[in-house]
Amino acid sequence: MAQVILLGAWPSPYVYRVIWALKLKGVDYEYVEEDVLNKSDRLLKYNPVHKKVPVLVHAGKPIAESAVILEYIEETWPQNPLLPKDPHERALARFWTKFGEDKNPALFGFFFTEGEQQVKATNERQEQLRILEEQGLGDKKFFGGDEIGMADLEFGWLAWWLEVLSEVAGVKVIEAESFPRLYAWIQRFKEFPTIKETLPDRSAMLTHCKARRARFLALAKS
Amino acid sequence: MADVVILLDAYASVFGMRVRVALAEKGIKYEYREEDLRNKSQLLLKMNPVHKKIPVLIHNGKPVCESLIIVHYIDEVWKDKAPLLPSDPYQRAQARFWADFIDKKLYDAQKKIWTAKGEEQETAKKEFIEALKVLEGELGGKPYFMGERFGFLDIALITFYSWFHTYETLGNFSIEAECPKLISWAKRCMQKESVSKSLPDPKKVYEYILEMKKKLGVE
C-alpha cells in the first residue's frame, strides 16, 4: 500500500480533523510533527502556497487544506463514509462543513480578545452557534445523521477545544441550558470510541492555550 | 418526471455565473430568476435562510447553496454528460485546492480594487495580480487548468474575467500586461458558448459597479 504521511502541529483542530478521518477509515499513516514557528523545508516543499499544516502526502503527492484533504480521503478510502450517497444530502453536508470553515474563526474570536472586543466577539459567536444548533444539527444525532460525518469533524473542536479555550478565557460557551442540542452532541462526539482515544491531553492543552492567549493579548496591547 | 430547475441569481455575481456555466455545460434547462439584492425575495430567504445569498439552485423544490457546492451537485446529479471534475481523486483535490485559493485570495483582493482608494487600492491591486500570477503558473502551457478539457477550475476562475474591465478601469492598470497567458486562456474559454452566454457584458458590469459605488457612498 502506498505510504500515507500527515504533516501536523499539535494541537491544531485542523490537523485533528484529518487524524479522525484517517482513523475512522482505518487508514495507516505516519505522523510528522511540524514546528509552525520554524517551518521545515519539507513543509515548504509540500505546501508552498500556504505553508501551513495539515498536509497529507500520499504516495509522495501532497494535498493541502483540511476540507480538500477530507474529500480526498473520502474518495480514496470509501469505507465508513463521511458523506452520504444522495447528492442533495451531500450538498448539505458540504454546506455545513463550509459554514464551519467560514465561521469557526468567529466562534473562537472571544479567546483572542478581552473587554469590549470580547463582548462583540461573544455576541457574534452566540448568533452562529444558534444557527448551528437549530439549523445545522437540529434533531439529528450527529451532523452526519446517525453516523459521524464530515461536518461533525469540522465542528469536532467544539467538543473538546472549546471547553479548554472557555476555561482559559474565563467565559462559558456551550451549556445544556443555552444550547441543549449542541451540548448533547458534544457528549456523544467525545465518547465515540475512535474520537475518544484520539483527543489531545487536556492539561497539556490548558498550558498551551494559556500561553497563546497571553501572547495574543500582549501583542494586541503593543 | 421532468426535472424542475430554478436558479436564484444576480447577473453581475461571479458566483452566480459559475452555476450558469455549469448548467450550460450540461445542457440543463432551467428557469433563471434575477434577485434584487437590496430587496430579497421571500423565496430566497426561505431557500437560503442561513446566508440569504445567491446563487441558490432549487432542484425539484430542494435548495442547494454555495456556488462550488452547487457545481459539485450539478456534476453528481447529471453525471452522464460533460464531466466537470476530473475522475482521479488527486486531480480532484488539486482542482478543489485551487478553487479554494481563488475564493480566499482573489476574491478579497478584487473587492478592494473597486471599493478602496489610494494605498489600500494599490495593495489590493498588488495582491490581486500576485494571485493571478500564481494561477497563471498553475495553468502553465495547458489549454485548460486540468488539461485538455474545460472543467471545474476553469469555471471557478473564468467568471472573474467579466469583471476585469471594471478592475482595470477603476484601478488604472492592465491585467493582460501582467498575465498574458491567463488572458489567452480566458479568451479560449470565452469561445465556448456555455461561457460566453453565461457571462454578462463587461461594460454592463462596470456600469453596475459605478451605481453600487454611488449607493455605498464609496466614490
Interface residues (C-beta under 8 A of the other chain):
Chain A: V49 H58 K61 I63 A64 E65 A67 V68 I69 E71 Y72 E75 T76 P87 H88 R90 A91 R94 F95 K98 F99 I131 Q135
Chain B: P49 V50 H59 K62 V64 C65 E66 I69 I70 H72 Y73 E76 V77 P89 Y90 R92 A93 R96 F97 D100 F101 V134
